[in-house]
Amino acid sequence: MTKKVAVLMTDLVEDSEYTVPKDTILEAGYEVEVVSPEGKVVEGKQGGKFEADVSVADANAEDYAALLVPGGFSPDVLRGDAEDRPAKFAKHFLEADKPVFAICHGPQFLIDTGLLKGRNLTSVKNVKTDLINAGADWEDKSVIVDNNLVTSRTPDDFDDFTKAISEALK
């Protein structure tokens, strides 16, 4: 069986916050599948076009070993899903203690899982208050690993973030 990591994203994703971790995941021997709300091409903030492999409605979270939530404006768009399908999909990974990697605004999206209370994490600073209000313990660090949850702030922290991803996928 192929080990797969789901990347939950939609339009206005920060391109490098998908591509850099994706390369790390591939180097670790995992397949990467893009899961988007409609299963269509995802357009990045910097002009990248990324083919979605499956819609969130058709994706089975049990088929994946881990989840990546890149930042940009994509996490906020994901939160707007009328049926909360992206949040329900992501919730599986936290409940099943599978690795979840989130950078920049990605951790803010995870608020909708209802599972951040008491979790240690980081993010881009402008969503700090949202995370604290959701019960998370927020710190301004390049990367924080809290059991299966790996969070990071910005592309400036890629070295630490990708190292933590590699460790989690061993």
PyMOL commands that set and color helices and strands:
alter all, ss='L'
color gray80, all
select helices_A, chain A and resi 15-27+61-63+74-79+85-95+106-113+125-133+155-168
alter helices_A, ss='H'
color red, helices_A
select strands_A, chain A and resi 4-8+31-36+42-43+49-50+54-55+66-69+100-103+120-121+137-138+143-146+149-152
alter strands_A, ss='S'
color yellow, strands_A
deselect
rebuild
show_as cartoon
